[in-house]
Amino acid sequence: MSSLTGEYKVVRAFQQEILPIPNKPSRPSVLEAEVYTLGTGHWRSLGPIPVTYGLDIFQEFNGPFLNNHCHWIVRDVEGDHEKIGTFDLENETFQLFPSPPESVKENWFPHRRLAIVKGCLCKLRTYYSELTIWMMKEYGINNSWHKEVVIRRGISVDLEWPLYKPIHLIAGLKDGSILIVFKNKMCVFDPRSEMFEDTKMFEPNLSGQGYRPSFLKLQHFKAKSPANRANDGRGQRKSMAEFLPNIKLIDSSMEDLPAELTTDILSRLTVKTIIHCRCVCKRWRNLVLDSSFVNLHLSRSPTPTGFIIHHNPRTCANPGILEWVEIEDKVDRHHLHYDRLLSLDLRNRAPIQQYTKMHQVGSVNGLICLWEYGHKVDNTYVCNPITREYMILPRQRYQRDRFPGVIYGFGVSSQMGEYKVVRAFQAKTFVQNGDKCAGQLSVLEAEVYTLGTGQWRSLHSVPVTYLLNTFNKFCGQFLNNHCHWIVADNEICTFDLDNETFQLLPSPPSVKKYWFHRQSLAILKGCLCILSTYDSKLTIWVMKEYGIKNSWHKQVVNQTIQGPLYEAIHLIMGLKDGSFLILFENIVCVFDPRRKTIEDTKFFKLPLSGWAYSPSFLKLRSFESEM
C-alpha cells in the first residue's frame, strides 16, 4: 500500500523473451514490469527494468512489503552478484538495496529468503549444512545488518541435512523463538537451544505467511467501466492471460449465505467465538438465540470443554463467584487458563440471604443448579453463566429441619427432555404416646421439581434402606438418565428421571467400609466412577458398562499421598494425557497416575469448589413459569 495516497498496488516483473530475427545477432531477453492499482480496473506498463536486474529462478517470486517498498532477491547481471531489488510504491521505480556483507557471489545451491520480523527486514540463507539469519536493524542502512543466528551441521540433530530446500520465516514469537516452514511443515525454531520442533498441528504440504486481519471491504475498490480504461498494455503482450485470471470484484459476504448454512457454520465454533459472533450483526444474534441453533450446538459439544470454579468465601453473607475455566487439552500436554469474560457474580444475580452458604447441585447442558441453605433459608436456583440468566425455584412442599441429611440431583429426562431437580431428606416424625411424644422416627422423604411447572411434587417416602451418608457429597452425578449418590454403607443410590423411582446400583467389589473411609462419585469419559480414599491410599474405580456389576475396574491405585486422608477427593474431569483434574482439600490439583504425583495448580483463590462443565446457549426463558 502506498503510504502517501493509500492506494493498494500489485506489481509484477517478468522476463519478456524477444524472438530472434533471421540473419541478425540474437538479442537478450528484456525484464519488463507492470502495476495494478486496486480500483482502476486495468494494468499499467512500467516498461523495461534496468538491464542490471536479473530474476533468480531459485528464489521466491513474492516480495515482502515494508516501509512502502516491496523486496526481492535478484541478480546483478553485470557482476553476477546477489542483490536485493526493491520497488517504491510511490514513484513506482526499481532500485537496488544494501545487502548483508557476505552476500557476494556464491555457489549455485544456496537458498535465500526475505522476511519481515518485528518490523525489520530479514534474510534467511541456507547453504548445504548451514542456516544464517541476517536482520537489518535500521531500514536502508547498510551497516545495520546484523548476523542474528548461525546454525551448522551437527548442532540441530533433528533437522534433516544437507539443506537442499529453503526455509521460510513466518513470524517471530515473544519468547525469542521463530515460526518457520521447512519442507512444507510448520516448525518452531529456538535459537537458544538451536533445535527445530515440528508443531504437528497442520497437515504436510503447506505454505504460510504472517497475517494481520482487518475488516477492510473489497467493495471500496470499485473498478472503472471498460470505456474509461486507459491503455492496459494487453495488446502488446498476449501472454498476460496465461499468468493472471480475470479479475472479478467480490461483492458478497456472510450476510448473503442462507440461514441454514450460517447456523451450521456457527454451531461448529467454540463457545467463546460464538459469543463474539453475537455482536457482529442482529441477524447472527437472532440465529444464536434460536432454539434450533441451541439444540444443534448441544449435539456437537457433548463432552465438557472446561470446568466451573465456585469461589466460595468464608464469609456467610457472600455467595461467591462462578468462573468458567477453559482447558487446552492435548494428548501430550494440557494447559489451564481463565476466561474472565464468563464470570458470574452470584451477589448480583440472586437475592442471597445473610448467614447462608451456596452449594452446587449439578450441571447439565450448560444449566447449573445451586442450593442455598442456612438458618430458616432453603432456596434452589438454576442459572446459565453463558446467557447470564437465573431463576429461583419456589419453596419446597416439605420444610426440613435445620441440620438434617439431604441429597440433591439435577438432570434431564431422556424421553420427554424435561429438566428436573430432585431432593431427598430426613424428615422427623413423632410417635404419640398418650399426651406425650414417646419418640422420633427418621423418614426419608423425596420430592421433584420439573422446570416449567412452577411447583414441587411429593414422591412420598423413599425405601428405608436408603439412609443418607452425611460424610459424602450431597450433590448427585447425572449419567444415563439417572442421578447417583453414595448413601449409607457406601451403597450407590440412583434416581430414574423418567419413571421417578429410586433404586440401588452395584458397587465396586472389596470396598472397605470404615467410618473414616471416604468416597465420591464422578463421571469420567462417559463412565461412572468412584474415588475411594482410605488412610493414605487413593483408588479410582470405573464402571465400563453401565449397570453391570462385573464391569467395575480398578483403574488407578496411588499410595504416595501424605495421609491420613480424612476428606474425600473429588474428580473434576479426565485429561487426554492420562492425568486427572481433582479437588483435594479445596484445592484444584492435577493428579498424574504415571508419576504418582499430585500438583497444585496454584492460580485459584481459596476456598473453592469445581465441577466439569459443558457450556450452552440454552435460555431459561423457555421455561416461562419461572421467569
C-alpha positions in Angstrom: 0.0 0.0 0.0 1.3 3.5 -0.9 1.9 5.5 2.3 1.1 8.9 0.7 -2.0 8.1 -1.4 -3.2 5.0 0.4 -3.5 3.1 -2.8 -3.2 -0.7 -2.9 -1.0 -1.9 -5.7 0.1 -5.2 -7.2 3.4 -5.2 -9.1 5.0 -7.9 -11.2 8.1 -8.2 -13.3 8.8 -10.9 -15.8 11.3 -11.9 -18.4 10.0 -10.9 -21.8 11.5 -13.1 -24.5 12.4 -11.3 -27.8 12.2 -13.6 -30.8 15.3 -13.7 -33.0 15.4 -12.0 -36.4 16.8 -14.1 -39.3 20.3 -13.3 -40.2 20.6 -11.0 -37.2 22.5 -11.5 -33.9 20.5 -12.9 -31.0 19.1 -10.4 -28.6 19.0 -10.9 -24.8 15.6 -11.1 -23.0 14.2 -8.0 -21.5 12.9 -7.6 -17.9 9.6 -5.8 -18.0 7.2 -4.7 -15.3 3.6 -3.6 -14.8 1.5 -2.4 -11.9 -2.2 -2.7 -11.0 -3.8 -0.2 -8.6 -7.0 -1.5 -7.0 -10.0 0.4 -8.2 -8.6 1.3 -11.6 -9.6 -1.9 -13.3 -6.5 -2.2 -15.5 -2.8 -2.9 -15.5 -0.2 -0.2 -16.4 3.1 -1.0 -18.1 6.2 0.4 -16.4 8.4 -0.5 -19.4 11.7 -2.3 -19.2 13.6 -2.5 -15.9 17.3 -1.5 -15.9 19.3 -4.3 -17.5 21.4 -4.9 -14.4 18.4 -6.6 -12.7 18.0 -10.3 -13.4 15.5 -12.7 -11.9 16.7 -15.6 -9.8 14.6 -18.6 -10.6 15.8 -20.4 -7.5 14.3 -17.7 -5.1 10.7 -16.9 -4.2 8.7 -14.7 -6.6 6.7 -12.9 -3.9 8.2 -9.8 -2.2 7.8 -8.9 1.5 6.3 -5.4 2.0 8.0 -3.0 4.4 8.4 0.8 4.5 6.4 1.5 1.3 8.7 -0.9 -0.6 8.4 -4.5 -2.0 11.6 -6.5 -1.8 13.0 -9.4 -3.8 16.3 -11.2 -4.1 17.7 -10.6 -7.7 20.9 -11.0 -9.6 23.2 -8.3 -10.8 23.6 -9.4 -14.4 26.8 -7.4 -14.9 28.6 -8.7 -11.9 26.6 -11.9 -11.4 26.2 -10.9 -7.7 23.2 -11.4 -5.5 21.3 -8.2 -4.8 18.1 -7.1 -3.1 15.8 -5.4 -5.5 13.1 -3.0 -4.2 10.1 -1.3 -5.7 8.9 2.0 -4.4 5.1 2.1 -4.4 5.0 6.0 -4.5 7.2 6.8 -7.5 6.9 3.2 -9.0 10.6 2.8 -9.6 13.0 -0.1 -9.0 16.3 0.2 -7.3 19.0 -1.8 -5.5 19.1 -2.2 -1.8 22.1 -2.8 0.6 22.7 -6.5 1.1 24.3 -8.2 4.1 28.1 -8.1 3.8 28.6 -11.8 3.0 26.1 -11.8 0.2 28.6 -11.9 -2.6 29.0 -14.5 -5.4 28.1 -17.9 -4.0 27.8 -21.4 -5.3 24.6 -22.3 -7.2 22.9 -24.2 -4.4 22.4 -21.7 -1.6 18.8 -20.8 -0.9 17.8 -17.3 0.3 14.6 -15.9 1.5 13.5 -12.5 2.7 11.1 -12.0 5.6 9.8 -9.3 8.0 10.4 -9.9 11.7 9.4 -7.4 14.3 9.3 -4.6 11.8 12.8 -5.3 10.4 13.9 -6.8 7.0 15.5 -10.2 7.5 17.3 -12.6 5.2 17.5 -16.4 5.6 20.3 -18.2 3.9 20.6 -22.0 3.8 23.8 -23.3 2.3 24.4 -27.1 2.4 24.7 -27.6 6.2 24.4 -24.1 7.5 21.5 -21.7 8.3 22.2 -18.0 8.7 19.6 -15.3 9.6 20.5 -11.6 9.0 18.5 -8.7 10.3 18.6 -5.1 9.2 18.2 -3.1 12.4 17.8 0.3 10.6 16.0 0.2 7.3 18.1 1.2 4.4 21.4 1.5 6.3 24.0 -1.0 5.0 26.0 -1.1 8.3 22.8 -2.0 10.3 22.9 -5.6 9.0 23.5 -8.0 12.0 24.0 -11.7 11.9 21.4 -12.9 14.4 21.6 -16.7 14.0 24.1 -19.2 12.7 23.3 -23.0 12.8 25.8 -25.5 11.5 25.5 -29.3 10.8 25.8 -31.4 13.9 24.1 -29.0 16.2 20.4 -29.4 15.3 20.3 -33.1 15.0 16.5 -33.1 14.4 16.8 -31.1 11.2 17.5 -33.0 8.0 20.8 -32.2 6.4 22.0 -31.1 3.9 19.6 -28.2 3.4 18.7 -28.5 -0.3 15.3 -26.8 0.3 14.8 -23.2 1.6 13.4 -22.3 5.0 10.6 -19.8 5.1 10.3 -17.5 8.1 6.7 -16.8 9.2 6.9 -14.8 12.4 8.9 -14.1 15.5 7.4 -15.2 18.8 7.6 -13.4 22.1 9.8 -16.0 23.7 12.5 -15.5 21.1 11.5 -18.5 19.0 10.8 -18.3 15.3 7.9 -19.8 13.4 9.1 -21.3 10.1 8.0 -23.5 7.3 10.6 -26.2 6.3 9.9 -28.9 3.8 6.3 -27.9 3.8 6.0 -28.4 7.6 5.2 -25.8 10.2 8.0 -25.8 12.8 9.2 -23.7 15.7 12.9 -22.8 15.8 14.5 -22.0 19.2 17.8 -20.1 18.6 18.9 -20.7 22.2 18.7 -24.5 22.1 19.3 -24.4 18.3 16.6 -27.0 17.8 13.7 -27.3 15.4 10.4 -28.8 16.6 7.5 -29.8 14.3 4.3 -28.3 15.6 2.3 -31.4 14.3 -0.8 -29.2 14.2 -1.1 -29.0 10.4 -1.2 -31.4 7.5 2.0 -31.5 5.4 2.4 -29.8 2.1 1.6 -26.3 3.2 2.8 -22.8 3.0 2.3 -19.9 5.3 2.9 -16.2 6.0 2.3 -13.6 8.6 -1.2 -12.2 8.6 -2.8 -9.1 10.1 -6.6 -9.4 9.9 -8.9 -6.5 9.2 -12.4 -5.6 8.2 -11.4 -3.8 5.0 -14.1 -4.5 2.4 -13.2 -5.0 -1.2 -16.4 -3.2 -2.2 -14.4 0.0 -1.5 -12.4 -0.6 -4.7 -14.9 -0.1 -7.5 -13.4 -0.7 -10.9 -13.9 1.7 -13.7 -16.1 0.9 -16.7 -14.3 -0.5 -19.8 -15.0 2.7 -21.7 -12.9 4.7 -19.2 -10.0 2.4 -19.1 -6.7 3.6 -20.4 -4.2 1.6 -22.4 -3.6 -1.6 -20.3 -0.8 -3.0 -22.5 -2.6 -6.3 -23.1 -2.3 -5.8 -26.8 1.5 -5.7 -26.5 1.7 -9.0 -24.5 -0.9 -11.6 -25.2 0.7 -13.9 -22.7 -0.8 -11.9 -19.8 -3.9 -14.2 -19.8 -1.6 -17.1 -19.2 -0.3 -15.7 -15.9 -3.4 -14.0 -14.3 -7.0 -15.0 -14.3 -9.7 -12.4 -15.0 -10.1 -10.0 -12.0 -13.6 -10.0 -10.6 -14.9 -7.8 -7.8 -16.1 -9.8 -4.8 -19.4 -8.2 -3.8 -20.7 -10.8 -1.3 -20.3 -11.6 2.4 -21.6 -13.9 5.1 -24.8 -11.9 5.1 -25.7 -13.5 1.8 -25.4 -17.1 3.0 -28.6 -19.0 3.7 -29.7 -19.1 7.3 -29.3 -22.9 7.4 -25.7 -22.7 6.2 -24.8 -19.9 8.6 -26.3 -21.8 11.5 -24.3 -24.9 10.6 -21.1 -22.9 10.5 -21.6 -21.1 13.7 -22.6 -24.2 15.6 -19.2 -25.7 14.9 -17.3 -22.9 16.6 -16.2 -22.7 20.2 -18.5 -21.0 22.7 -16.2 -18.1 23.2 -16.1 -17.4 19.5 -19.9 -17.7 19.2 -20.3 -15.1 22.0 -18.2 -12.7 19.9 -20.2 -13.6 16.8 -23.4 -12.5 18.5 -22.0 -8.9 18.4 -21.4 -9.0 14.7 -24.9 -8.3 13.5 -28.5 -8.6 14.6 -29.1 -11.5 12.2 -26.3 -13.6 13.8 -27.6 -12.7 17.2 -31.1 -14.0 16.4 -29.6 -17.2 14.9 -27.7 -17.9 18.0 -30.7 -17.3 20.2 -32.9 -19.6 18.1 -33.8 -22.9 19.7 -32.7 -24.9 16.6 -29.2 -23.5 16.9 -29.1 -24.2 20.6 -30.1 -27.9 20.0 -27.6 -28.2 17.1 -24.8 -26.8 19.2 -25.6 -29.1 22.1 -25.5 -32.1 19.8 -22.0 -31.1 18.6 -20.5 -30.5 22.1 -21.5 -33.4 24.2 -18.3 -33.6 26.3 -17.1 -30.9 28.8 -14.6 -28.4 27.4 -13.7 -26.9 30.7 -14.9 -26.7 34.3 -16.7 -24.2 36.6 -14.9 -22.8 39.6 -17.1 -21.6 42.5 -15.1 -19.2 44.6 -16.8 -19.6 48.0 -15.6 -17.1 50.5 -15.6 -17.9 54.2 -18.0 -15.1 55.0 -21.5 -16.4 55.2 -23.0 -13.3 53.6 -21.0 -13.7 50.4 -22.2 -16.5 48.0 -19.1 -16.2 45.8 -18.4 -16.0 42.1 -18.8 -18.6 39.3 -16.0 -18.7 36.7 -15.7 -20.8 33.6 -12.1 -22.1 33.1 -11.1 -23.4 29.7 -8.7 -26.2 29.2 -6.2 -26.6 26.3 -6.3 -30.4 26.5 -3.8 -32.2 24.2 -2.7 -35.8 24.1 0.9 -34.8 25.1 0.1 -31.8 27.3 -2.7 -29.7 29.0 -3.0 -26.1 29.9 -5.4 -24.3 32.2 -6.4 -20.6 31.7 -9.1 -18.3 33.0 -11.9 -16.9 30.8 -12.9 -13.9 32.9 -15.5 -12.9 30.3 -17.7 -15.6 31.6 -17.5 -15.0 35.3 -20.8 -14.6 37.2 -21.0 -12.8 40.5 -23.8 -14.5 42.4 -24.3 -11.5 44.7 -25.6 -9.5 41.7 -27.7 -12.3 40.2 -29.8 -13.6 43.1 -31.2 -12.1 46.4 -28.8 -14.1 48.6 -29.8 -14.1 52.3 -27.3 -13.4 55.1 -25.7 -16.3 57.1 -26.2 -18.8 54.3 -24.0 -21.0 52.1 -24.2 -21.7 48.4 -23.5 -25.2 47.1 -23.5 -26.7 43.6 -26.2 -29.4 43.0 -25.4 -30.4 39.4 -24.9 -29.2 35.8 -26.4 -30.5 32.6 -26.5 -28.9 29.1 -25.0 -25.7 30.3 -27.5 -25.2 33.1 -26.2 -25.1 36.7 -28.4 -25.9 39.8 -27.3 -24.3 43.1 -28.7 -24.7 46.6 -28.6 -22.0 49.3 -29.1 -23.1 52.8 -28.8 -21.6 56.3 -30.9 -20.8 59.3 -34.5 -20.6 58.1 -33.2 -20.4 54.5 -33.7 -23.2 51.9 -33.6 -21.9 48.3 -32.8 -23.5 45.0 -31.5 -21.7 41.9 -30.9 -22.6 38.3 -28.7 -20.4 36.1 -26.8 -20.3 32.8 -23.5 -18.4 33.1 -23.3 -18.1 29.3 -26.6 -16.3 28.8 -26.3 -14.7 32.3 -29.8 -15.8 33.3 -31.1 -17.3 36.6 -34.3 -18.4 38.1 -35.4 -19.0 41.7 -37.4 -22.2 42.3 -40.5 -22.0 44.6 -40.2 -23.1 48.2 -40.3 -26.9 48.7 -43.5 -28.5 49.9 -41.8 -30.1 52.9 -39.8 -28.0 55.3 -36.8 -29.8 56.6 -35.1 -29.4 60.0 -32.1 -27.2 60.4 -29.4 -29.8 60.1 -30.8 -33.0 58.5 -29.2 -35.1 55.9 -30.2 -34.1 52.4 -29.3 -35.0 48.8 -29.9 -33.1 45.6 -29.9 -34.1 42.0 -30.3 -32.2 38.7 -30.7 -33.8 35.2 -32.8 -34.1 32.1 -35.1 -37.0 31.2 -34.3 -38.9 28.0 -37.9 -39.5 26.9 -39.6 -36.1 27.5 -36.5 -33.8 27.6 -37.7 -32.3 30.9 -35.2 -30.8 33.3 -35.8 -31.9 36.8 -34.5 -31.2 40.3 -34.9 -33.9 42.9 -34.1 -33.9 46.6 -34.4 -36.4 49.4 -34.0 -35.6 53.1 -34.5 -37.0 56.6 -37.9 -35.8 58.0 -38.7 -36.3 61.6 -42.0 -37.7 62.8 -43.3 -38.0 66.3 -45.0 -41.1 67.8 -47.9 -40.1 70.1 -48.0 -41.9 73.4 -50.9 -40.5 75.3 -50.3 -36.9 76.0 -46.6 -37.1 75.2 -44.4 -37.9 72.3 -42.8 -41.2 73.0 -40.0 -41.0 70.4 -38.8 -39.9 66.9 -38.5 -41.9 63.8 -36.5 -40.7 60.8 -38.3 -40.9 57.5 -36.6 -40.3 54.1 -38.8 -38.1 52.0 -38.4 -37.1 48.4 -39.8 -34.5 46.0 -39.2 -33.5 42.4 -39.4 -30.2 40.6 -39.8 -30.1 36.8 -38.7 -26.8 35.2 -41.7 -25.1 33.6 -44.3 -26.5 36.0 -43.9 -24.0 38.8 -44.3 -26.4 41.7 -42.7 -29.3 43.6 -44.3 -32.7 43.6 -44.0 -35.2 46.5 -42.7 -38.6 45.8 -43.6 -39.7 49.4 -41.3 -41.9 51.4 -38.2 -43.4 50.0 -37.4 -47.1 51.0 -35.9 -47.0 54.4 -32.7 -48.9 53.3 -31.6 -45.7 51.6 -30.1 -43.9 54.5 -28.2 -40.7 53.8 -24.4 -40.6 54.3 -23.6 -37.2 55.7 -19.8 -37.7 55.2 -20.2 -37.8 51.4 -21.1 -35.1 49.0 -24.8 -34.4 48.8 -25.0 -33.5 45.1 -25.7 -36.3 42.6 -23.9 -37.1 39.5 -26.1 -37.3 36.3 -25.5 -40.1 33.8 -27.7 -42.2 31.6 -30.9 -40.6 32.7 -30.1 -41.2 36.3 -28.8 -39.1 39.3 -26.4 -41.0 41.5 -25.4 -40.7 45.2 -23.4 -42.6 47.7 -25.6 -43.4 50.7 -25.1 -45.4 53.9 -22.9 -48.5 53.8 -21.2 -47.0 50.7 -24.1 -48.1 48.5 -24.9 -46.3 45.3 -28.4 -44.9 45.1 -29.9 -43.8 41.8 -33.0 -41.9 40.7 -34.6 -42.5 37.3 -35.7 -39.2 35.8 -38.3 -40.9 33.6 -40.2 -43.1 36.0 -39.1 -41.1 39.1 -38.1 -44.1 41.2 -35.1 -44.8 43.4 -33.0 -48.0 43.2 -29.6 -49.3 44.1 -26.7 -49.7 41.7 -24.0 -52.4 42.0 -21.0 -51.1 44.0 -17.3 -52.0 43.3 -16.1 -55.2 45.0 -13.8 -55.3 48.1 -14.6 -51.7 49.2 -13.8 -51.4 52.9 -16.4 -49.6 55.0 -14.7 -48.0 57.8 -16.1 -44.8 59.3 -13.1 -42.8 58.1 -13.3 -44.3 54.6 -14.3 -41.5 52.2 -15.8 -42.0 48.7 -17.0 -39.6 45.9 -18.8 -40.2 42.6 -17.7 -38.7 39.3 -18.2 -39.1 35.5 -15.1 -40.0 33.6 -15.3 -40.2 29.8 -18.9 -41.2 29.9 -18.5 -43.8 32.6 -19.5 -43.8 36.3 -16.5 -43.9 38.6 -15.8 -43.9 42.3 -12.8 -42.2 44.1 -12.1 -44.1 47.3 -9.7 -42.6 49.9 -8.6 -44.7 52.9 -5.7 -43.7 55.2 -3.0 -42.6 52.6 -4.4 -44.6 49.6 -6.4 -43.3 46.6 -8.2 -45.8 44.4 -10.3 -45.0 41.3 -12.9 -47.5 40.2 -14.5 -47.2 36.7 -17.8 -48.9 35.6 -17.0 -49.7 32.0 -20.6 -50.9 31.2 -23.3 -49.0 33.0 -25.3 -51.1 35.4 -23.2 -54.2 35.1 -21.5 -55.2 38.4 -18.7 -57.2 36.8 -17.7 -54.2 34.7 -16.1 -52.3 37.7 -12.4 -52.0 37.0 -9.7 -50.7 39.4 -8.1 -48.2 37.1 -5.8 -46.2 39.5 -4.2 -47.0 42.8 -1.9 -44.4 44.4 -0.3 -44.9 47.8 2.1 -41.9 47.8 -0.3 -39.2 49.2 0.6 -37.9 52.5 -2.0 -39.2 54.9 -4.2 -40.0 56.6 -6.9 -38.7 54.2 -9.9 -37.6 56.3 -11.6 -35.8 53.3 -12.9 -37.2 50.1 -11.1 -36.4 46.8 -13.4 -35.2 44.1 -12.7 -35.8 40.4 -13.5 -32.9 38.1 -12.5 -34.4 34.8 -10.0 -36.6 33.0 -7.4 -35.1 30.7 -6.2 -36.6 27.4 -2.6 -37.1 28.6 -3.9 -39.6 31.2 -3.9 -37.1 34.1 -6.9 -36.2 36.3 -8.1 -32.8 37.4 -9.2 -33.2 41.0 -10.4 -31.2 44.0 -8.3 -32.0 47.1 -8.8 -30.1 50.3 -10.5 -27.3 48.5 -7.5 -27.0 46.1 -7.7 -27.7 42.3 -4.8 -30.1 41.5 -3.6 -32.3 38.7 -3.1 -35.9 39.6 -0.7 -37.9 37.3 -1.1 -41.6 37.9 2.1 -42.4 35.9 4.3 -40.3 38.1 2.0 -40.8 41.1 2.1 -37.1 41.8 -0.5 -34.5 42.8 0.4 -31.0 41.7 -1.3 -27.8 42.9 -2.4 -25.5 40.0 -1.6 -22.6 42.3 -3.7 -20.0 40.5 -7.1 -20.4 42.2 -8.0 -18.5 45.4 -9.3 -20.5 48.3 -11.8 -21.7 49.3 -13.4 -23.1 46.2 -15.2 -26.0 44.6 -15.3 -27.1 41.0 -17.0 -29.4 38.5 -16.9 -30.3 34.8 -19.0 -28.0 32.6 -20.3 -28.1 29.1 -21.5 -24.6 28.2 -24.5 -23.9 26.0 -26.9 -21.2 24.9 -30.0 -22.8 26.4 -32.2 -19.9 27.5 -34.1 -20.1 30.8 -36.9 -18.0 29.3 -38.0 -21.2 27.5 -39.3 -22.2 31.0 -41.9 -19.5 31.2 -43.4 -20.2 34.6 -40.3 -19.3 36.5 -39.3 -16.1 34.6 
